[in-house]
Amino acid sequence: MKNNQSAVVVAVVLAFIASPVVEAATEGWYAGVGAGKARVVEDMCDGSEDSFDLGSSSCSADDTSTSWKVFAGYQFHPNVSAELGYVDFGKTAEASARGTVLGVASSVSLDWEPKGFTVGAVGTFPVGSGFELLGKLGLMRWDVDLSFSGTGAYADAGSFGDDDTGIDLTFGIGVKYDFNKTVALRAEWDRFNDVGDKDTTDQADIDMLSVGVQFGF
């Protein structure tokens, strides 16, 4: 299902980019900033019960965080631009599980903090009255920091951290409203696929909803 969903969204993005030329934003450089909410798609508590005695565990997780991004690009075609960006998702996931291990009260907790640089293409399709639909397709070089701590049976693990980097697919859709030739408002949904490494920092997809301002030069 996950692969099918990704394929559909990527196809929509490519359709935007391949759309017939319609009068769109002025060609040239632009930059902007945005902020919003990021959410980890996967259940961060999934499988936590396997670390404790049968029926003794409970787990809580916070899978959303305030996030922000900056971006800059060049509109080299009336309907296509190349764009670079940086995204900081904040402490996107926090999870804490507790229970007993061979009768000993124990707990584990983790914090998962991703961020990274993006590069890709943005397709624009004007729909009238200053509005444009956006389609985005690119790559993200993610950097994930994981911190872990334990008590009871897991006290020997103490507190430790791990980090890893990698490159994976990102895509999104949105809408832009041009106030004038130099200032625009952008509202976007972005999906960042397979952020993190399964063997070191854990791995998850991240959805981000954001609102930002774009300035043309």
HELIX and SHEET records of a PDB file:
HELIX    1   1 LYS A    2  ILE A   17  1                                  16    
HELIX    2   2 SER A   48  SER A   51  5                                   4    
HELIX    3   3 GLY A  152  ALA A  157  5                                   6    
SHEET    1   A10 SER A  58  ASP A  62  0                                        
SHEET    2   A10 ALA A  93  VAL A 101 -1                                        
SHEET    3   A10 VAL A 104  GLY A 128 -1                                        
SHEET    4   A10 VAL A  80  ASP A  88 -1                                        
SHEET    5   A10 THR A  64  HIS A  77 -1                                        
SHEET    6   A10 GLY A  28  VAL A  40 -1                                        
SHEET    7   A10 ASP A 202  GLY A 216 -1                                        
SHEET    8   A10 VAL A 183  ASP A 197 -1                                        
SHEET    9   A10 SER A 159  ASP A 178 -1                                        
SHEET   10   A10 PHE A 131  THR A 151 -1                                        
END                                                                             
